[in-house]
């Protein structure tokens, strides 16, 4: 780590401390962090917004662990070597982190004697702890919760557990852990950087398509399967002028178009990738402002004509709420919001929204035609991973815990609140499948999620400066905001973004 990088990390940690003390707003912190090259871009920022109450494991959790004989025997035999050790980590307060942390005392510590302190704080505070640790090469946390956009910045601060443990034949490897059970498309997208396994997959928000079946039935519409059909359907719904029972209009679609917010960048990528475009080309070239990018921008603006005017003020949460209030007939957005739409206590469209496969892209570049691990696909993903700190003094004990926390048994329980799984076995679990009906916490959108992950997933570039230019308050969402509000034409917008990307690549 050079001196500039070290100072940037300490600066971010200092700014986060000001937030904690009430001396700085989170919005200003995001701006300052981005300037220092540590943007917060993951959709995991939805964590605190999408959980109304503390998530808890299902009642059958005790039975799941009681039947895990091989794992329990291993925890008592191997894990107990580290009895009295304390493992620390910080993460967002998401459903999987809430559920998993609630299971530790009775099902992990009771078997191993290892204490775990799992602090759950806003993502900016998570970033602060990691930057402080890595700048000083000390470990206040033994396990890092990493936004995928940070992989390039922290790749040298973590242990490659595949090399150090998984493939080494270590007796610290949990029997039946089965790393291959993690959906293989996810590993390079949210856990690897240039072939190094930075962490273990933990969370995977991803775009799916959903539509209102009552609106489609009334208008005699077919579910769109192409980008052209998607736009035409949205126009047809908007032109029909339908209203909800409360008199509010049903628009074609809803966007997450808040100027300067990372949500706008997420929305944009679906149309960019869906038109055969990408941020980068072969050998580090910048391609966002080519013909495909310009076509995507024109498509996006045309689609915007079918949205409520408030779309330019909505982030992902605002978009999700708009759909839940019945303001949109069709939408492509984060699947994480679907379960809330089936909750009659907070949604006006309970039982009316239907998940569906994403429309086929007009054209699609391959991973080989891009650089820095960018993978085009209309299903934008914003996943995270759990990584083992290189500076930890209790790395072996932390690895024991990390395996338990991401084991088949624990992750199946973490999906009980319909959080998107990252293991194939969780998607196949009969108890998860039982919730595939129109109820609060439904999993009936999971088939669309699996399809998006395996065949339609889009991943942004991972070069070190990427978060600096793509996150909230940074160049890309600011420029896109000028375009979507009509203050700037698409060509100028994309040319300005292209320059920022080129500068970021050069800096890295």
FENFEN-V147168 format. One record per residue. N is the residue number from 0. RES is the residue in one letter. D_LAST is the distance of its C-alpha to the last C-alpha in whole Angstrom. Layout:
BEGIN
((N RES D_LAST) (N RES D_LAST))
END
This chain:
BEGIN
((0 X 13) (1 X 12) (2 X 15) (3 X 12) (4 X 11) (5 X 15) (6 X 16) (7 X 14) (8 X 15) (9 X 19) (10 X 19) (11 X 18) (12 X 21) (13 X 23) (14 X 23) (15 X 24) (16 X 27) (17 X 28) (18 X 28) (19 X 30) (20 X 33) (21 X 33) (22 X 32) (23 X 29) (24 X 29) (25 X 26) (26 X 25) (27 X 24) (28 X 22) (29 X 20) (30 X 20) (31 X 19) (32 X 17) (33 X 15) (34 X 14) (35 X 13) (36 X 10) (37 X 13) (38 X 15) (39 X 18) (40 X 18) (41 X 20) (42 X 24) (43 X 25) (44 X 25) (45 X 28) (46 X 29) (47 X 32) (48 X 33) (49 X 34) (50 X 36) (51 X 39) (52 X 41) (53 X 40) (54 X 40) (55 X 42) (56 X 42) (57 X 45) (58 X 49) (59 X 49) (60 X 46) (61 X 48) (62 X 50) (63 X 46) (64 X 45) (65 X 49) (66 X 49) (67 X 46) (68 X 48) (69 X 46) (70 X 43) (71 X 45) (72 X 47) (73 X 43) (74 X 42) (75 X 45) (76 X 45) (77 X 42) (78 X 40) (79 X 43) (80 X 42) (81 X 40) (82 X 42) (83 X 42) (84 X 38) (85 X 36) (86 X 33) (87 X 31) (88 X 28) (89 X 27) (90 X 27) (91 X 28) (92 X 31) (93 X 31) (94 X 34) (95 X 33) (96 X 32) (97 X 36) (98 X 38) (99 X 36) (100 X 36) (101 X 40) (102 X 41) (103 X 40) (104 X 43) (105 X 45) (106 X 43) (107 X 41) (108 X 42) (109 X 46) (110 X 45) (111 X 43) (112 X 43) (113 X 40) (114 X 39) (115 X 36) (116 X 35) (117 X 33) (118 X 32) (119 X 31) (120 X 29) (121 X 27) (122 X 24) (123 X 23) (124 X 25) (125 X 23) (126 X 20) (127 X 21) (128 X 23) (129 X 20) (130 X 18) (131 X 21) (132 X 21) (133 X 18) (134 X 18) (135 X 21) (136 X 21) (137 X 24) (138 X 25) (139 X 27) (140 X 26) (141 X 27) (142 X 25) (143 X 22) (144 X 23) (145 X 19) (146 X 18) (147 X 17) (148 X 14) (149 X 13) (150 X 13) (151 X 9) (152 X 10) (153 X 13) (154 X 13) (155 X 14) (156 X 17) (157 X 19) (158 X 22) (159 X 22) (160 X 25) (161 X 26) (162 X 26) (163 X 27) (164 X 30) (165 X 30) (166 X 30) (167 X 32) (168 X 35) (169 X 35) (170 X 38) (171 X 36) (172 X 35) (173 X 37) (174 X 40) (175 X 39) (176 X 36) (177 X 35) (178 X 31) (179 X 32) (180 X 34) (181 X 30) (182 X 30) (183 X 28) (184 X 26) (185 X 25) (186 X 23) (187 X 20) (188 X 20) (189 X 20) (190 X 20) (191 X 18) (192 X 14) (193 X 14) (194 X 18) (195 X 18) (196 X 20) (197 X 18) (198 X 21) (199 X 25) (200 X 25) (201 X 27) (202 X 27) (203 X 26) (204 X 27) (205 X 27) (206 X 29) (207 X 33) (208 X 35) (209 X 38) (210 X 41) (211 X 45) (212 X 48) (213 X 50) (214 X 49) (215 X 48) (216 X 52) (217 X 53) (218 X 52) (219 X 52) (220 X 48) (221 X 47) (222 X 43) (223 X 41) (224 X 39) (225 X 37) (226 X 35) (227 X 38) (228 X 40) (229 X 38) (230 X 38) (231 X 42) (232 X 43) (233 X 41) (234 X 43) (235 X 46) (236 X 46) (237 X 45) (238 X 48) (239 X 50) (240 X 50) (241 X 51) (242 X 51) (243 X 51) (244 X 54) (245 X 53) (246 X 53) (247 X 49) (248 X 48) (249 X 46) (250 X 43) (251 X 41) (252 X 38) (253 X 36) (254 X 32) (255 X 29) (256 X 29) (257 X 28) (258 X 26) (259 X 23) (260 X 23) (261 X 21) (262 X 24) (263 X 24) (264 X 21) (265 X 23) (266 X 26) (267 X 24) (268 X 22) (269 X 26) (270 X 27) (271 X 24) (272 X 24) (273 X 28) (274 X 28) (275 X 26) (276 X 23) (277 X 19) (278 X 16) (279 X 14) (280 X 16) (281 X 17) (282 X 14) (283 X 11) (284 X 14) (285 X 14) (286 X 18) (287 X 19) (288 X 21) (289 X 23) (290 X 27) (291 X 26) (292 X 24) (293 X 27) (294 X 29) (295 X 28) (296 X 27) (297 X 31) (298 X 32) (299 X 30) (300 X 32) (301 X 36) (302 X 35) (303 X 35) (304 X 38) (305 X 40) (306 X 38) (307 X 40) (308 X 39) (309 X 37) (310 X 34) (311 X 32) (312 X 33) (313 X 32) (314 X 29) (315 X 29) (316 X 32) (317 X 34) (318 X 34) (319 X 35) (320 X 38) (321 X 39) (322 X 39) (323 X 41) (324 X 44) (325 X 45) (326 X 43) (327 X 41) (328 X 43) (329 X 40) (330 X 36) (331 X 33) (332 X 31) (333 X 30) (334 X 33) (335 X 33) (336 X 35) (337 X 38) (338 X 40) (339 X 40) (340 X 42) (341 X 44) (342 X 45) (343 X 48) (344 X 48) (345 X 45) (346 X 45) (347 X 47) (348 X 46) (349 X 47) (350 X 48) (351 X 47) (352 X 44) (353 X 43) (354 X 40) (355 X 39) (356 X 37) (357 X 34) (358 X 35) (359 X 34) (360 X 31) (361 X 32) (362 X 30) (363 X 27) (364 X 24) (365 X 23) (366 X 20) (367 X 20) (368 X 20) (369 X 17) (370 X 13) (371 X 11) (372 X 15) (373 X 16) (374 X 20) (375 X 22) (376 X 25) (377 X 27) (378 X 27) (379 X 24) (380 X 23) (381 X 22) (382 X 22) (383 X 22) (384 X 22) (385 X 24) (386 X 22) (387 X 24) (388 X 22) (389 X 22) (390 X 24) (391 X 27) (392 X 30) (393 X 32) (394 X 29) (395 X 32) (396 X 34) (397 X 31) (398 X 31) (399 X 34) (400 X 34) (401 X 31) (402 X 33) (403 X 36) (404 X 34) (405 X 32) (406 X 35) (407 X 37) (408 X 40) (409 X 38) (410 X 35) (411 X 39) (412 X 40) (413 X 37) (414 X 37) (415 X 40) (416 X 39) (417 X 38) (418 X 34) (419 X 33) (420 X 33) (421 X 30) (422 X 33) (423 X 35) (424 X 38) (425 X 38) (426 X 38) (427 X 41) (428 X 43) (429 X 46) (430 X 46) (431 X 43) (432 X 45) (433 X 48) (434 X 46) (435 X 45) (436 X 47) (437 X 47) (438 X 47) (439 X 45) (440 X 42) (441 X 43) (442 X 41) (443 X 42) (444 X 39) (445 X 37) (446 X 38) (447 X 36) (448 X 33) (449 X 34) (450 X 34) (451 X 31) (452 X 29) (453 X 30) (454 X 30) (455 X 29) (456 X 26) (457 X 22) (458 X 19) (459 X 16) (460 X 12) (461 X 11) (462 X 7) (463 X 6) (464 X 6) (465 X 9) (466 X 12) (467 X 11) (468 X 12) (469 X 15) (470 X 17) (471 X 20) (472 X 20) (473 X 17) (474 X 16) (475 X 17) (476 X 20) (477 X 22) (478 X 22) (479 X 23) (480 X 26) (481 X 27) (482 X 28) (483 X 29) (484 X 32) (485 X 32) (486 X 31) (487 X 29) (488 X 29) (489 X 27) (490 X 26) (491 X 25) (492 X 23) (493 X 21) (494 X 20) (495 X 19) (496 X 17) (497 X 15) (498 X 14) (499 X 12) (500 X 11) (501 X 10) (502 X 9) (503 X 6) (504 X 5) (505 X 5) (506 X 4) (507 X 0))
END
